[in-house]
Amino acid sequence: MTRLAYVLAASHSGSTLLTMLLGSHPQIATAGEMKLSSRAMGDLSRYRCSCGSLIGECVFWRKVNEGMARRGFSFDLACAGTDYRTIESRYARRLLGILHRGRLLESLRDGALGLSATWRRQLPEIHRRNAALAATVAEVRKAEVVVDSSKIGLRLKYLLRNPELEVTVIRLIRDGRAVALTYMDPAQFADAQNPSMRAGGMGGDRKGECLSMGQAAERWKRCNEEAENIVAQLASTQYIEVRYEQLCTNPATTLRRVLSFLRVNPSLTVENFRSVEQHIVGNGMRLDTSSEIRLDERWRSALSAEELGVFERVAGEMNLRYGYK
């Protein structure tokens, strides 16, 4: 079984930073978001790996293609077959479009999905592809643990059922006001510092993705409700909780705690995490050049009193429960 550490979080909660810090450890490998959705990556002919190469020209991803072929899989980043939601059945896709809802409702979802012959046929294949990709990444990087930073709770549900994976969970939490700001303007507050490197290296202002504060607060709240539902079903030894703010203000101590949880040598850390070549897909921060770790609290000046009031009405109770005042 391949050991897989899954980062469970609302998007823009610091998962890329955490993933790159972990990926710089010699016993850990990561390719970032291993769901590998072409919908999220966009034009693959222009999409850049975190090493700076166009992803189609990246040596690491060529080795992954070769490793997958040795395991009997034809592998194409445009259609990787590792996203449980890209099922051929429209009926199944609709059922998979709903966030994780807790034990009872998930049992109902399982029953409804079981009515789909396409789902019953394709689920084992998606399981095998995910296991093969994790094993290949570990093989190419000669690592003991692979980190998947896909964050989505429903994906984690099915990875936990994958018989070829030993899954542990890193639950990452960030102040909801900071996350909401990134949803309101992802290009400015949740992407590469260099505008030309945004949107996977293609540039652009990402205006079509911008949400209102009400929508942003609701998304953050629902993602964390989903995470709570899943974590509630795990043994205490199977997951660890990490705060983005602690990771930024005390990275060494926080990282040692996570490394110990992952059962790798916590003393083998790399101070300059960008000095280690990594091949990550996902958030644009992976294409920045600085290794400086700074706590991003721009929400304090960027959000208006009115916007903060909207957030408080929608998600303030949860944010306070997490200790954010």
WOLINLIN-V597261 format. One record per residue. RES is the residue in one small letter. OMEGA is omega in radians with two decimals (999 if undefined). Layout:
res->(RES | RES)
omega->(OMEGA | OMEGA)
This chain:
res->(m | t | r | l | a | y | v | l | a | a | s | h | s | g | s | t | l | l | t | m | l | l | g | s | h | p | q | i | a | t | a | g | e | m | k | l | s | s | r | a | m | g | d | l | s | r | y | r | c | s | c | g | s | l | i | g | e | c | v | f | w | r | k | v | n | e | g | m | a | r | r | g | f | s | f | d | l | a | c | a | g | t | d | y | r | t | i | e | s | r | y | a | r | r | l | l | g | i | l | h | r | g | r | l | l | e | s | l | r | d | g | a | l | g | l | s | a | t | w | r | r | q | l | p | e | i | h | r | r | n | a | a | l | a | a | t | v | a | e | v | r | k | a | e | v | v | v | d | s | s | k | i | g | l | r | l | k | y | l | l | r | n | p | e | l | e | v | t | v | i | r | l | i | r | d | g | r | a | v | a | l | t | y | m | d | p | a | q | f | a | d | a | q | n | p | s | m | r | a | g | g | m | g | g | d | r | k | g | e | c | l | s | m | g | q | a | a | e | r | w | k | r | c | n | e | e | a | e | n | i | v | a | q | l | a | s | t | q | y | i | e | v | r | y | e | q | l | c | t | n | p | a | t | t | l | r | r | v | l | s | f | l | r | v | n | p | s | l | t | v | e | n | f | r | s | v | e | q | h | i | v | g | n | g | m | r | l | d | t | s | s | e | i | r | l | d | e | r | w | r | s | a | l | s | a | e | e | l | g | v | f | e | r | v | a | g | e | m | n | l | r | y | g | y | k)
omega->(3.08 | 3.11 | -3.09 | 3.03 | -3.07 | 3.07 | -3.11 | -3.05 | 2.86 | 3.12 | -3.14 | 3.10 | -3.12 | -3.07 | -3.14 | 3.08 | -3.14 | -3.12 | 3.14 | 3.06 | 3.11 | -3.11 | 3.10 | 3.11 | -3.04 | -3.14 | -3.07 | 3.06 | 3.06 | 2.99 | -3.13 | -3.07 | -3.00 | 2.97 | 2.99 | -3.14 | 3.09 | 3.10 | 3.14 | -3.07 | 3.11 | -3.08 | -3.07 | 3.10 | -3.13 | -3.08 | -3.09 | 2.96 | -3.14 | 3.07 | 3.13 | 3.14 | 2.91 | -2.97 | 3.10 | -3.14 | -3.06 | -3.12 | 3.14 | -3.09 | 3.02 | 3.10 | 3.07 | 3.09 | -3.13 | 3.13 | 3.09 | 3.11 | 3.10 | 3.12 | 3.03 | -3.10 | 2.94 | -2.98 | 3.14 | -3.11 | 3.14 | -3.14 | -2.99 | 3.13 | -3.14 | 3.13 | -3.10 | -3.08 | -3.11 | 3.14 | -3.07 | -3.12 | 3.09 | 3.10 | -3.13 | 3.14 | 3.11 | 3.11 | -3.11 | 3.13 | -3.11 | 3.12 | 3.13 | -2.99 | -3.12 | -2.95 | -3.06 | -3.11 | 3.07 | 3.05 | 3.09 | 3.11 | -3.14 | 3.13 | 3.14 | 3.11 | 3.14 | 3.09 | -3.11 | 3.09 | 3.12 | 3.11 | -3.13 | -3.12 | -3.01 | -3.11 | 3.11 | 3.11 | 3.11 | 3.05 | -3.09 | -3.14 | 3.11 | 3.12 | -3.14 | 3.13 | 3.12 | 3.13 | -3.14 | 3.11 | 3.10 | -3.13 | -3.10 | -3.11 | -3.12 | -3.04 | 3.13 | -3.10 | 3.08 | 3.13 | 3.04 | -3.10 | -3.10 | 2.98 | -3.00 | -3.10 | -3.10 | 3.06 | 3.13 | 3.13 | -3.08 | 3.05 | 3.11 | 3.12 | -3.11 | -3.05 | -3.11 | -3.11 | 2.98 | -2.95 | 2.92 | -2.97 | 2.99 | 3.13 | -3.07 | -3.10 | 3.09 | 3.09 | -3.07 | 3.12 | 3.09 | -3.14 | 3.14 | 3.11 | 3.13 | 3.10 | -3.12 | 3.13 | -3.04 | -3.13 | -3.07 | -2.96 | -3.09 | -3.11 | -3.11 | 3.11 | 3.11 | -3.09 | -3.11 | -3.13 | -3.11 | -3.12 | 3.08 | -3.13 | -3.10 | -3.11 | 3.13 | -3.07 | 3.07 | -3.09 | -3.12 | -3.13 | -3.02 | 3.12 | 2.97 | 3.11 | 3.12 | 3.12 | -3.10 | 3.14 | 3.13 | 3.13 | 3.13 | -3.12 | -3.10 | 3.12 | 3.13 | 3.01 | 3.10 | 3.13 | 3.12 | 3.14 | -3.10 | -3.10 | 3.14 | -3.12 | -3.11 | 2.99 | -3.10 | 3.13 | -3.03 | -3.13 | 3.07 | 3.12 | -3.13 | 3.07 | 3.10 | -3.08 | 3.10 | 3.12 | -3.11 | -3.07 | 3.12 | -3.02 | -3.07 | -3.12 | -3.13 | -3.11 | 3.10 | 3.12 | 3.13 | -3.14 | 3.09 | 3.09 | -3.13 | 3.09 | 2.98 | -3.06 | -3.08 | -3.13 | -3.10 | -3.14 | 3.14 | -3.07 | 3.13 | -3.01 | 3.11 | 3.09 | 3.11 | -3.12 | 3.13 | -3.03 | -2.96 | 2.98 | -3.13 | -3.04 | -3.08 | 3.11 | 3.13 | -3.12 | 3.02 | -3.08 | -3.07 | 3.05 | 3.13 | 3.13 | -3.10 | 3.06 | -3.12 | 3.09 | -3.14 | 3.12 | -3.08 | 3.13 | -3.04 | -3.09 | 3.12 | 3.09 | 3.12 | 3.14 | 3.09 | 3.09 | 3.09 | 3.13 | -3.11 | -3.13 | -3.06 | -2.96 | -3.08 | -3.12 | 3.11 | -3.13 | 3.11 | 3.11 | 3.09 | 3.06 | -3.14 | -3.08 | 999)
